Amino acid sequence: MTTNQLIQNIQKKKSFLCIGLDVDLDKIPPHLLQKEDPIFAFNKAIIDATHQLCVAYKPNTAFYEAYGLKGWKALEKTINYLNENYPEIFTIADAKRGDIGNTSSMYAKAFLEDLGFDSVTVAPYMGKDSVEPFLAFEDKHTILLALTSNEGAFDFQTKTVDGKELYKQVLETSKTWSNSQNLMYVVGATKAEYLADIRKIIPDSFLLVPGVGAQGGNLQEVCKYGMNSNVGLLINSSRGIIYASNKEDFANQARYKALELQQEMEAILHK
Ligand SMILES: O=C(O)c1cc(=O)[nH]c(=O)n1[C@@H]1O[C@H](COP(=O)(O)O)[C@@H](O)[C@H]1O
């Protein structure tokens, strides 16, 4: 998907919501455990109930890899279901990969070609040759970790190296890489106060912003400092939406939670 298609969909749906499909079999409604593929049954119900309210879905691959072959098959069924039924939705494989060049090429192939996701999250730590293989895919996007939502972000990302915080060096240096127009960046919603500085370095790039909901990030603050003229934000919530209920009504309850966020987004867009 091109960035323009994503922007058009945001305008049409009046939403820049991304729903995280982080499926934990201990948290899903017990009645689904009788199904042949409980993970896919859960995802399908959540997607069918919420797709009009969001522009992206983000399965975090850890929640599928944890269940071995069954989990990977459920991930494949989920992305195929999205691509076949809701092709306007932007899909993110949250896999946080990155390795030496030839290995990164294989990771890129796995998520962007074989599974057919629109984007994949990548760690910048191994540098240019570990990220460029992901950037080589046309109309696909590499979402680079810049400033993450967790406490550990302060261990390295905000440390000053050569007079500049490491996350700012990631932003600046990555702009010089081949096909850098295919880059988006992760900035945690819990770090909203950093967004004004971040926008000075990357005014036009899309940001994936997780941490609203269960991690306590504030949507209004994120938009105040992080929004650009194309919106430029994908705000993710996973547990705050998909585990709204673990009863028969789970998909409807997830829809209400997504609707709350979408309505808040629509009000912000109309300001
Ligand atoms: O790359 C991510 O999506 C990510 C980066 C980050 O800094 N913080 C963060 O929480 N995430 C992911 O975003 C999701 C957040 O989930 P909830 O806290 O349940 O909304 C999880 O899949 C995390 O792995």
The ligand as an SDF file (V2000), in Angstrom:
LIG
                    3D

 24 25  0  0  0  0  0  0  0  0999 V2000
    6.5360   -1.7300   18.0370 O   0  0  0  0  0  0  0  0  0  0  0  0
    5.5300   -1.7170   18.7650 C   0  0  0  0  0  0  0  0  0  0  0  0
    4.4090   -1.8610   18.3110 O   0  0  0  0  0  0  0  0  0  0  0  0
    5.7150   -1.3530   20.1880 C   0  0  0  0  0  0  0  0  0  0  0  0
    6.7280   -0.4620   20.4730 C   0  0  0  0  0  0  0  0  0  0  0  0
    6.7750    0.1530   21.7320 C   0  0  0  0  0  0  0  0  0  0  0  0
    7.5860    1.0260   21.9890 O   0  0  0  0  0  0  0  0  0  0  0  0
    5.8660   -0.2220   22.6650 N   0  0  0  0  0  0  0  0  0  0  0  0
    4.8810   -1.1430   22.4240 C   0  0  0  0  0  0  0  0  0  0  0  0
    4.0660   -1.3950   23.3220 O   0  0  0  0  0  0  0  0  0  0  0  0
    4.8460   -1.7880   21.2080 N   0  0  0  0  0  0  0  0  0  0  0  0
    3.8690   -2.8690   20.9460 C   0  0  0  0  0  0  0  0  0  0  0  0
    2.5620   -2.2940   20.9080 O   0  0  0  0  0  0  0  0  0  0  0  0
    1.6160   -3.1680   21.5440 C   0  0  0  0  0  0  0  0  0  0  0  0
    1.0390   -2.4560   22.7480 C   0  0  0  0  0  0  0  0  0  0  0  0
    0.0170   -3.2050   23.3130 O   0  0  0  0  0  0  0  0  0  0  0  0
   -0.9700   -2.6480   24.4480 P   0  0  0  0  0  0  0  0  0  0  0  0
   -0.1150   -2.0770   25.5370 O   0  0  0  0  0  0  0  0  0  0  0  0
   -1.7050   -3.8790   24.8740 O   0  0  0  0  0  0  0  0  0  0  0  0
   -1.8550   -1.6160   23.8010 O   0  0  0  0  0  0  0  0  0  0  0  0
    2.3850   -4.4460   21.8550 C   0  0  0  0  0  0  0  0  0  0  0  0
    2.2720   -5.3340   20.7420 O   0  0  0  0  0  0  0  0  0  0  0  0
    3.8110   -3.9800   21.9950 C   0  0  0  0  0  0  0  0  0  0  0  0
    4.7430   -4.9850   21.6850 O   0  0  0  0  0  0  0  0  0  0  0  0
  1  2  2  0
  2  3  1  0
  2  4  1  0
  4  5  2  0
  4 11  1  0
  5  6  1  0
  6  7  2  0
  6  8  1  0
  8  9  1  0
  9 10  2  0
  9 11  1  0
 11 12  1  0
 12 13  1  0
 12 23  1  0
 13 14  1  0
 14 15  1  0
 14 21  1  0
 15 16  1  0
 16 17  1  0
 17 18  2  0
 17 19  1  0
 17 20  1  0
 21 22  1  0
 21 23  1  0
 23 24  1  0
M  END
$$$$
